[in-house]
Amino acid sequence: MYKCQIIPLCCQLPTSGIMELCFLPCSLMAVVLFVPRLNSDKAERPWSDVVVTEVDTPVTLACSDWPLRGPVKLNWYWKPDGLDSWSLVISASERQQFLGGASKRVMRLVDLNFQNSGDFSLFFNPRSKDGGRYSCLIEQGERKLRQKIILLVILTVKVIPPQPIPVDSTLRLITEVSSHEAISEVAWFSPLGQPLRSETGHSREVVCKLPRIHRTEQGNYTCQVQPRGNCSRPLFLFTYAVTVDVTKAARFSNITHGPLLSAVCRSRTPLPLPCASVSGDYVLLYWQHPDSEKMEHVFSYDRWRRSYKNQTRARLHLASTNSANAGRFSFLLYPEVKEGGVYICEVFLNDSVLSQSMRVSVVHVYAKSTPSALVLWCQFSERSQVKRASWTHQNQSYRLSGFSNAPGRLSTEVPLPLKPEVAGNYSCTIELKNGKKARDVYTVTLPSTVNTHLSSPSLLPSLSALGLLVPLVAVAAGVLLWKRGHRNTHPGIEQSLSHCSREVENIYENPDDLKQTPAQSAVYMDLKPTKDNDVYKELDRYEQCPC
């Protein structure tokens, strides 16, 4: 005959009351496995409510029921964060009350007559280590009437620097909660109710910063804590007063200077301007004018307020907005030649400053026409770091002559009229004392047709030279028209009408006749009137005429 032995197994915990394990009768043999129930935060939250408070701020843990008849026993238990065992805080009945080993400062029941009022709440003054789960267990005899578990979260806020805060300091509002699993969000709001940017650090602290704080930003700042899940209170608000001392300015004594960097580039090409490699709160960029002591503030960016101020031209940008928002700053500059000089990048992190400087030289070439030559100019800035500057032609056998009439300027001449051996690329190269080089190139091309007007934009005369040429052409045209009226056409000049119909009569110079004249170095262009006073434009002989 087989017997089935029933083994009672009981476990009594404040969180789950009394658990009883019963076995069904068995006919042959029964193997019983006991699987304890685990409190999983993901499946079922092991608390009924969440309360958020600050250190040394009196708090009430609410627990209530209907007024009860008969003997009632009330027990408050506490399980600290990170521990699995419960400790008795306070125990009371209608006859007696005593404190347990886990009692707190200034601890008492809200209502000593809790049996008749139904108010079993607990009042005490918490410390920073008093966070955790609190269990309100109401028993009558051997029967558990009610159990409520409340998760108490202790909020700690640090305001740095000490108040009153010197103007232009970096205000830091650092928030930490004792239990992160119960908190959905911690947010900060300005005295005007505007949301402020905050970040969560590696230690789970929530940090909010206001760099370069000024007097208009003082006032009451609000920390808003939102518990996770459905709680009796959806939000907990805490206010902190911030005052700014305008008579005292922020002092940044911890300043680190990086090595002085050097760079050279062609004008209007991208040039990276690096800053310190560490993350910061905001950045200031200064520019010392080339070969000068003049200094000015040209750019600033505050990653906490997402605000920037560009006090120079649009050619200066943050290299990456995403990186800047994370506190890693660098710039991209498309400089003109006059925008060389020293760029000083200062990255501010709390009370520390990291400074990085770069000395920049910029090279630029351009051309100006004279009656006898095309003058190529090479201009460069921040001369103090330039070792040498030189002109070269793509044909190395072609010798160039150069001269300088001012610091930072070097020129060479291309004789007119242009010949095949002078066409090509002219390069101006500047070399720094550290060996870095940069060059700018100017291309000279031969005319594409037999007439002498210049087809390449690089050979067009400057506006000043054209202003001198137009009156000369007008005088020459007037003289020729006067001769035409007397039927005395010069043998070296061909008289013709404009190739466009219904146009005024125009004078074209014959290139074959010009070869016989002594003015070999002149530059000639076809011009036509534009109906404006003394204004002419270049006329292409092959231009299509409007009908």
C-alpha positions as CSV (number, residue, x, y, z in Angstrom):
1,M,0.0,0.0,0.0
2,Y,1.3,3.4,-1.0
3,K,1.0,6.5,1.2
4,C,1.0,10.1,0.2
5,Q,2.7,12.2,2.8
6,I,1.6,15.9,3.0
7,I,4.4,18.2,4.1
8,P,3.2,21.7,5.1
9,L,5.5,24.5,3.9
10,C,4.7,28.1,5.0
11,C,6.5,31.4,4.4
12,Q,5.2,34.5,6.0
13,L,6.4,37.9,4.5
14,P,4.9,41.3,4.9
15,T,4.7,41.8,1.2
16,S,2.6,38.7,0.4
17,G,1.1,37.8,3.8
18,I,0.8,34.1,4.6
19,M,1.4,31.7,1.7
20,E,0.1,28.2,2.2
21,L,1.1,25.2,0.1
22,C,-1.4,22.4,-0.1
23,F,-1.0,19.1,-1.9
24,L,-3.7,17.1,-3.7
25,P,-4.3,13.5,-2.7
26,C,-2.3,11.1,-4.8
27,S,-2.9,7.4,-5.5
28,L,0.6,6.2,-6.0
29,M,3.3,8.8,-5.5
30,A,3.5,12.5,-5.7
31,V,6.5,14.7,-6.3
32,V,5.9,18.2,-5.2
33,L,7.9,21.2,-6.5
34,F,7.5,24.6,-4.8
35,V,8.3,27.6,-7.1
36,P,8.3,30.9,-5.3
37,R,6.7,33.9,-6.9
38,L,9.2,36.6,-7.9
39,N,8.4,40.3,-7.8
40,S,9.4,41.5,-11.2
41,D,9.4,45.2,-11.9
42,K,8.7,44.6,-15.6
43,A,5.8,42.2,-15.0
44,E,4.2,43.7,-11.9
45,R,5.4,46.6,-9.9
46,P,6.0,45.6,-6.3
47,W,4.6,48.8,-4.9
48,S,1.2,50.5,-4.7
49,D,2.2,54.1,-4.7
50,V,5.3,56.4,-5.0
51,V,6.2,59.4,-2.8
52,V,9.0,61.8,-3.6
53,T,10.5,64.0,-1.0
54,E,13.7,65.8,0.0
55,V,16.1,65.1,2.8
56,D,15.0,66.6,6.1
57,T,11.6,67.5,4.7
58,P,8.8,65.9,6.8
59,V,6.8,63.3,4.8
60,T,3.6,61.4,5.3
61,L,3.1,57.9,3.9
62,A,-0.6,57.6,3.5
63,C,-2.4,54.4,4.5
64,S,-6.1,54.3,5.3
65,D,-9.1,52.0,5.5
66,W,-12.6,51.9,6.9
67,P,-13.0,52.2,10.6
68,L,-12.6,48.8,12.1
69,R,-14.2,47.0,15.0
70,G,-12.4,44.7,17.3
71,P,-8.7,44.4,18.0
72,V,-6.5,45.6,15.2
73,K,-2.8,45.4,14.8
74,L,-0.8,47.8,12.6
75,N,2.8,47.1,11.5
76,W,5.0,49.3,9.4
77,Y,8.0,47.6,7.7
78,W,10.9,49.0,5.7
79,K,13.0,47.4,3.0
80,P,15.9,49.7,1.9
81,D,16.9,50.2,-1.7
82,G,19.1,47.3,-2.8
83,L,18.2,45.0,0.0
84,D,15.8,42.0,0.1
85,S,15.0,41.8,3.8
86,W,12.3,43.7,5.7
87,S,12.7,45.4,9.1
88,L,10.1,46.5,11.5
89,V,9.7,50.3,11.8
90,I,6.7,50.7,14.2
91,S,4.1,48.4,15.6
92,A,0.9,49.5,17.3
93,S,-2.4,48.1,18.6
94,E,-5.3,49.7,20.4
95,R,-3.5,49.0,23.7
96,Q,0.2,49.7,23.0
97,Q,2.8,51.0,20.5
98,F,6.5,50.5,20.2
99,L,9.2,51.4,17.7
100,G,11.2,48.8,15.8
101,G,14.9,48.7,15.0
102,A,14.4,50.5,11.7
103,S,12.6,53.5,13.2
104,K,13.3,57.0,11.8
105,R,13.8,60.4,13.2
106,V,10.7,62.2,14.5
107,M,8.6,59.1,13.7
108,R,5.0,58.7,14.8
109,L,1.6,57.6,13.6
110,V,-0.6,60.4,12.2
111,D,-3.6,59.3,14.3
112,L,-3.2,57.3,17.5
113,N,-6.9,56.4,17.3
114,F,-6.3,54.8,13.9
115,Q,-8.8,51.9,14.7
116,N,-11.7,54.3,14.9
117,S,-10.6,56.8,12.2
118,G,-9.2,54.4,9.7
119,D,-6.1,56.5,9.2
120,F,-3.0,54.3,9.6
121,S,-0.5,56.9,8.0
122,L,3.1,57.2,9.1
123,F,4.8,60.6,9.6
124,F,8.6,61.0,9.9
125,N,11.6,63.2,8.9
126,P,13.6,61.2,6.3
127,R,17.4,61.1,5.9
128,S,19.2,60.5,2.6
129,K,19.5,56.8,3.3
130,D,15.8,56.3,4.3
131,G,14.5,55.7,0.8
132,G,13.0,52.3,-0.2
133,R,9.8,50.3,0.2
134,Y,7.5,50.9,3.2
135,S,4.8,48.3,3.9
136,C,1.6,49.2,5.8
137,L,0.2,45.9,7.1
138,I,-3.2,45.8,9.0
139,E,-4.1,42.6,10.7
140,Q,-7.1,41.5,12.8
141,G,-6.3,38.4,14.7
142,E,-4.8,36.0,12.2
143,R,-6.4,37.6,9.2
144,K,-4.6,40.2,7.0
145,L,-7.1,43.0,6.3
146,R,-5.0,45.3,4.1
147,Q,-1.4,45.8,2.9
148,K,-0.1,48.7,1.0
149,I,3.5,49.1,-0.2
150,I,4.8,52.7,-0.8
151,L,8.1,53.4,-2.5
152,L,9.7,56.4,-0.9
153,V,12.1,58.3,-3.3
154,I,14.6,60.7,-1.7
155,L,15.5,63.7,-3.9
156,T,18.8,65.4,-3.5
157,V,19.6,68.7,-5.3
158,K,22.9,70.6,-5.4
159,V,23.1,74.2,-6.5
160,I,26.6,75.2,-7.7
161,P,28.4,77.6,-7.1
162,P,27.3,78.7,-3.7
163,Q,24.8,81.5,-3.6
164,P,24.8,84.4,-4.3
165,I,26.2,83.3,-7.6
166,P,28.8,85.6,-9.3
167,V,27.6,87.0,-12.6
168,D,28.8,85.1,-15.7
169,S,29.3,81.9,-13.7
170,T,28.0,78.6,-14.9
171,L,25.0,77.7,-12.8
172,R,24.7,73.9,-12.2
173,L,21.5,72.3,-10.9
174,I,22.4,68.6,-10.1
175,T,19.6,66.3,-9.2
176,E,19.8,62.7,-7.9
177,V,17.0,60.3,-6.8
178,S,17.4,57.3,-4.5
179,S,15.4,55.0,-6.8
180,H,15.6,55.4,-10.6
181,E,13.3,52.5,-11.4
182,A,10.3,54.5,-10.0
183,I,11.0,57.8,-11.8
184,S,10.0,58.5,-15.3
185,E,11.4,62.0,-15.8
186,V,13.2,64.8,-13.9
187,A,12.9,68.2,-15.6
188,W,13.8,71.8,-14.7
189,F,12.0,75.0,-15.4
190,S,13.1,78.6,-15.4
191,P,11.5,81.3,-13.2
192,L,9.4,82.2,-16.3
193,G,8.2,78.6,-16.6
194,Q,10.3,77.7,-19.6
195,P,11.7,74.2,-19.8
196,L,15.5,73.9,-19.5
197,R,17.8,71.5,-21.1
198,S,19.1,68.7,-18.9
199,E,21.2,65.6,-19.3
200,T,21.7,62.3,-17.4
201,G,25.3,61.5,-16.5
202,H,27.0,58.2,-16.0
203,S,26.1,58.2,-12.3
204,R,22.4,58.7,-13.2
205,E,22.5,62.3,-12.0
206,V,20.4,64.7,-13.9
207,V,22.4,67.9,-14.7
208,C,21.0,71.2,-15.8
209,K,23.4,74.1,-16.6
210,L,23.0,77.8,-17.4
211,P,26.4,79.2,-18.5
212,R,27.2,82.9,-18.2
213,I,24.2,83.5,-16.0
214,H,23.2,87.1,-15.6
215,R,20.9,89.0,-13.2
216,T,17.8,88.7,-15.3
217,E,17.9,84.9,-14.8
218,Q,17.7,84.9,-11.0
219,G,14.5,83.7,-9.4
220,N,12.7,80.5,-8.4
221,Y,13.7,77.4,-10.4
222,T,11.4,74.4,-10.3
223,C,12.4,70.8,-10.4
224,Q,9.6,68.5,-11.6
225,V,9.7,64.8,-10.8
226,Q,7.3,62.5,-12.6
227,P,6.9,59.0,-11.1
228,R,6.5,55.9,-13.3
229,G,3.0,54.3,-13.6
230,N,-0.3,55.3,-12.1
231,C,0.3,57.0,-8.7
232,S,-1.8,59.0,-6.3
233,R,0.2,62.1,-7.5
234,P,1.3,62.4,-11.1
235,L,3.9,65.1,-10.4
236,F,6.1,66.3,-7.6
237,L,7.3,69.9,-7.7
238,F,10.2,71.4,-5.8
239,T,11.3,75.1,-5.9
240,Y,14.8,76.5,-5.5
241,A,15.6,80.2,-5.2
242,V,18.7,81.4,-7.2
243,T,20.2,84.8,-6.7
244,V,22.9,86.4,-8.8
245,D,25.5,88.9,-7.4
246,V,26.2,91.5,-10.0
247,T,29.0,93.0,-7.9
248,K,31.1,89.9,-8.2
249,A,32.3,88.5,-11.6
250,A,33.1,84.9,-12.3
251,R,36.7,83.9,-12.0
252,F,38.3,81.3,-14.2
253,S,41.6,80.6,-12.6
254,N,42.0,77.1,-14.1
255,I,43.1,78.0,-17.7
256,T,44.9,75.4,-19.9
257,H,46.6,76.6,-23.1
258,G,47.2,74.2,-25.9
259,P,50.1,74.5,-28.4
260,L,50.0,77.2,-31.0
261,L,49.1,75.7,-34.3
262,S,49.9,77.1,-37.8
263,A,48.0,76.8,-41.0
264,V,48.0,78.2,-44.5
265,C,45.3,78.0,-47.2
266,R,44.0,79.5,-50.4
267,S,41.4,82.2,-50.1
268,R,37.7,81.0,-49.9
269,T,38.6,77.4,-49.4
270,P,37.5,75.5,-46.2
271,L,39.9,75.7,-43.3
272,P,39.2,73.7,-40.1
273,L,39.7,75.7,-36.8
274,P,40.1,73.1,-34.0
275,C,39.2,73.7,-30.4
276,A,40.1,71.7,-27.3
277,S,39.4,68.0,-27.7
278,V,37.4,67.8,-24.4
279,S,33.7,68.4,-24.1
280,G,32.5,71.8,-22.8
281,D,29.5,73.9,-21.9
282,Y,30.1,76.7,-24.3
283,V,32.7,78.1,-26.6
284,L,34.0,81.6,-27.5
285,L,36.1,82.3,-30.6
286,Y,38.3,85.4,-30.9
287,W,40.1,86.7,-33.9
288,Q,43.4,88.7,-33.8
289,H,43.7,90.6,-37.1
290,P,46.6,89.7,-39.3
291,D,49.9,91.4,-38.5
292,S,48.1,93.5,-35.9
293,E,47.3,93.6,-32.2
294,K,43.6,94.2,-32.7
295,M,41.4,91.5,-31.2
296,E,37.7,91.0,-31.5
297,H,35.1,88.4,-30.4
298,V,33.7,86.7,-33.6
299,F,31.6,83.7,-32.5
300,S,30.0,82.1,-29.4
301,Y,27.9,79.0,-28.9
302,D,26.0,77.8,-25.8
303,R,25.1,74.1,-26.1
304,W,22.7,74.2,-23.1
305,R,20.6,77.1,-24.4
306,R,21.2,76.0,-28.1
307,S,22.1,79.6,-28.8
308,Y,24.9,81.2,-30.8
309,K,26.1,84.6,-31.8
310,N,28.0,85.1,-35.1
311,Q,29.5,88.5,-35.1
312,T,31.4,88.1,-38.4
313,R,30.6,87.1,-41.9
314,A,28.7,84.1,-43.0
315,R,31.9,82.3,-44.0
316,L,32.4,81.1,-40.4
317,H,30.4,78.1,-39.2
318,L,30.4,75.4,-36.6
319,A,32.0,72.4,-38.2
320,S,29.2,70.1,-36.9
321,T,26.0,71.1,-35.1
322,N,25.5,67.6,-33.7
323,S,29.0,67.6,-32.2
324,A,28.6,71.1,-30.8
325,N,25.3,70.1,-29.1
326,A,27.3,67.3,-27.4
327,G,29.9,69.8,-26.3
328,R,32.7,69.0,-28.9
329,F,33.4,72.3,-30.7
330,S,35.3,73.1,-33.9
331,F,34.8,75.6,-36.7
332,L,35.0,75.8,-40.5
333,L,36.3,79.0,-42.1
334,Y,36.2,80.1,-45.7
335,P,38.6,83.1,-45.3
336,E,39.3,86.0,-47.5
337,V,42.9,87.1,-47.6
338,K,42.3,89.8,-45.1
339,E,40.8,87.2,-42.7
340,G,44.1,85.6,-41.8
341,G,45.5,86.1,-38.4
342,V,45.3,84.3,-35.1
343,Y,42.1,82.5,-34.1
344,I,41.7,81.7,-30.4
345,C,39.1,79.1,-29.4
346,E,38.2,79.0,-25.7
347,V,36.1,76.1,-24.4
348,F,34.4,76.6,-21.0
349,L,33.6,73.6,-18.7
350,N,32.2,74.6,-15.3
351,D,35.0,76.7,-13.8
352,S,37.7,75.6,-16.2
353,V,38.9,77.1,-19.5
354,L,40.8,75.3,-22.3
355,S,42.3,77.6,-24.9
356,Q,43.5,76.6,-28.4
357,S,45.1,79.1,-30.9
358,M,45.8,78.8,-34.6
359,R,47.9,81.2,-36.7
360,V,46.4,81.4,-40.2
361,S,47.9,82.8,-43.4
362,V,45.8,83.2,-46.5
363,V,47.1,83.5,-50.1
364,H,45.1,85.1,-53.0
365,V,46.0,86.0,-56.6
366,Y,44.3,88.4,-59.0
367,A,45.1,90.3,-62.2
368,K,45.1,93.9,-63.4
369,S,45.7,95.1,-66.9
370,T,47.9,97.9,-68.2
371,P,48.4,99.0,-71.8
372,S,51.6,97.0,-72.0
373,A,51.2,94.1,-69.6
374,L,48.9,91.9,-67.5
375,V,50.0,92.3,-63.9
376,L,49.5,89.3,-61.7
377,W,49.3,90.1,-58.0
378,C,49.9,87.6,-55.1
379,Q,48.6,88.8,-51.7
380,F,49.1,87.0,-48.4
381,S,48.3,87.7,-44.8
382,E,49.9,87.0,-41.4
383,R,53.3,87.7,-42.7
384,S,55.0,86.9,-39.4
385,Q,54.9,83.2,-40.1
386,V,55.6,83.3,-43.9
387,K,59.2,82.3,-44.8
388,R,59.0,83.0,-48.5
389,A,56.7,83.8,-51.4
390,S,57.3,83.1,-55.1
391,W,55.8,83.1,-58.6
392,T,56.3,80.1,-60.9
393,H,55.0,79.2,-64.4
394,Q,53.9,75.7,-65.4
395,N,56.7,75.8,-68.0
396,Q,59.7,75.8,-65.6
397,S,62.0,77.1,-68.3
398,Y,60.0,80.3,-68.6
399,R,61.6,82.8,-66.3
400,L,59.4,85.2,-64.3
401,S,60.4,88.5,-62.7
402,G,58.8,89.6,-59.5
403,F,58.6,92.7,-57.4
404,S,56.8,93.9,-54.3
405,N,55.7,97.4,-53.6
406,A,54.1,96.7,-50.2
407,P,54.4,94.1,-47.4
408,G,52.4,90.9,-48.2
409,R,52.2,91.6,-51.9
410,L,54.2,90.1,-54.7
411,S,53.6,90.7,-58.4
412,T,54.8,89.5,-61.8
413,E,54.0,90.8,-65.3
414,V,52.9,89.1,-68.5
415,P,53.7,91.2,-71.6
416,L,51.0,92.1,-74.1
417,P,50.1,91.1,-76.7
418,L,50.0,87.5,-75.5
419,K,52.2,84.9,-77.1
420,P,51.8,81.1,-76.9
421,E,54.8,80.7,-74.6
422,V,53.4,83.0,-71.9
423,A,50.0,81.2,-71.7
424,G,49.3,78.7,-68.9
425,N,49.1,78.5,-65.2
426,Y,50.9,81.0,-63.0
427,S,51.2,79.8,-59.4
428,C,52.0,81.9,-56.3
429,T,53.3,79.7,-53.5
430,I,53.9,80.8,-49.9
431,E,55.8,78.7,-47.5
432,L,55.6,79.0,-43.7
433,K,58.5,78.7,-41.3
434,N,57.2,75.3,-40.2
435,G,57.4,74.1,-43.8
436,K,53.7,74.1,-44.7
437,K,52.8,75.5,-48.1
438,A,49.8,76.7,-50.1
439,R,49.4,78.2,-53.5
440,D,46.9,80.0,-55.6
441,V,46.8,79.7,-59.4
442,Y,45.9,82.2,-62.1
443,T,45.4,80.9,-65.7
444,V,46.3,83.0,-68.7
445,T,44.7,81.9,-72.0
446,L,45.3,83.1,-75.6
447,P,42.4,84.8,-77.5
448,S,40.2,82.3,-79.3
449,T,39.6,84.5,-82.4
450,V,41.7,86.7,-84.7
451,N,40.3,89.8,-83.3
452,T,41.9,91.2,-80.3
453,H,39.0,91.3,-77.8
454,L,39.7,89.1,-74.8
455,S,37.7,86.0,-74.6
456,S,38.9,84.7,-71.2
457,P,37.5,86.3,-68.1
458,S,41.0,86.2,-66.6
459,L,42.2,88.7,-69.3
460,L,39.4,91.3,-69.0
461,P,40.8,94.6,-68.0
462,S,39.9,96.0,-64.6
463,L,37.1,98.5,-64.3
464,S,39.5,101.3,-63.7
465,A,41.5,100.5,-66.9
466,L,38.3,100.3,-68.9
467,G,37.2,103.7,-67.6
468,L,40.4,105.2,-69.1
469,L,40.0,103.3,-72.3
470,V,36.4,104.3,-73.1
471,P,37.1,108.1,-73.5
472,L,40.0,107.3,-75.8
473,V,37.8,105.1,-78.0
474,A,35.2,107.8,-78.1
475,V,37.6,110.4,-79.2
476,A,39.1,108.1,-81.9
477,A,35.6,107.3,-83.2
478,G,34.7,111.0,-83.4
479,V,37.8,111.8,-85.3
480,L,37.2,108.9,-87.8
481,L,33.6,109.9,-88.3
482,W,34.7,113.5,-89.0
483,K,37.2,112.2,-91.6
484,R,34.5,110.0,-93.1
485,G,32.4,113.1,-93.6
486,H,35.2,114.6,-95.6
487,R,35.6,111.3,-97.5
488,N,39.2,111.1,-96.2
489,T,39.4,107.6,-94.9
490,H,42.7,106.6,-93.3
491,P,44.4,103.7,-95.2
492,G,45.0,101.8,-92.0
493,I,41.3,101.9,-90.9
494,E,38.4,100.0,-92.5
495,Q,35.1,101.8,-92.7
496,S,32.0,99.6,-92.2
497,L,28.6,99.3,-90.7
498,S,27.8,97.3,-87.6
499,H,27.1,93.7,-88.3
500,C,23.7,94.1,-86.6
501,S,21.1,95.8,-88.7
502,R,19.5,99.1,-87.6
503,E,22.4,99.8,-85.3
504,V,24.4,102.9,-85.3
505,E,27.4,103.0,-87.4
506,N,30.4,101.5,-85.7
507,I,34.2,101.5,-86.4
508,Y,36.2,98.3,-86.4
509,E,39.9,98.3,-86.5
510,N,41.5,95.9,-88.9
511,P,44.0,93.6,-87.2
512,D,46.2,93.4,-90.3
513,D,46.4,97.2,-90.5
514,L,47.2,97.4,-86.8
515,K,50.3,95.2,-87.3
516,Q,51.7,98.0,-89.5
517,T,51.1,100.7,-86.9
518,P,53.7,101.5,-84.2
519,A,51.2,101.0,-81.2
520,Q,52.1,97.3,-80.8
521,S,51.3,97.1,-77.0
522,A,47.8,98.5,-77.0
523,V,44.8,96.3,-76.0
524,Y,41.8,96.7,-78.3
525,M,38.2,95.8,-77.8
526,D,35.0,96.1,-79.8
527,L,32.6,98.5,-78.1
528,K,29.1,99.6,-78.8
529,P,27.0,102.3,-77.0
530,T,24.3,101.2,-74.5
531,K,22.2,104.4,-74.8
532,D,23.5,105.5,-71.4
533,N,25.7,108.5,-71.1
534,D,29.3,107.6,-71.8
535,V,28.8,103.8,-71.2
536,Y,29.9,101.2,-73.6
537,K,30.0,97.5,-73.5
538,E,32.1,94.9,-75.3
539,L,30.6,93.7,-78.6
540,D,31.1,90.2,-79.9
541,R,31.2,90.2,-83.7
542,Y,29.3,86.9,-83.7
543,E,26.5,88.1,-81.4
544,Q,23.0,87.3,-82.8
545,C,21.1,90.5,-83.6
546,P,17.5,91.0,-82.5
547,C,15.2,91.5,-85.5
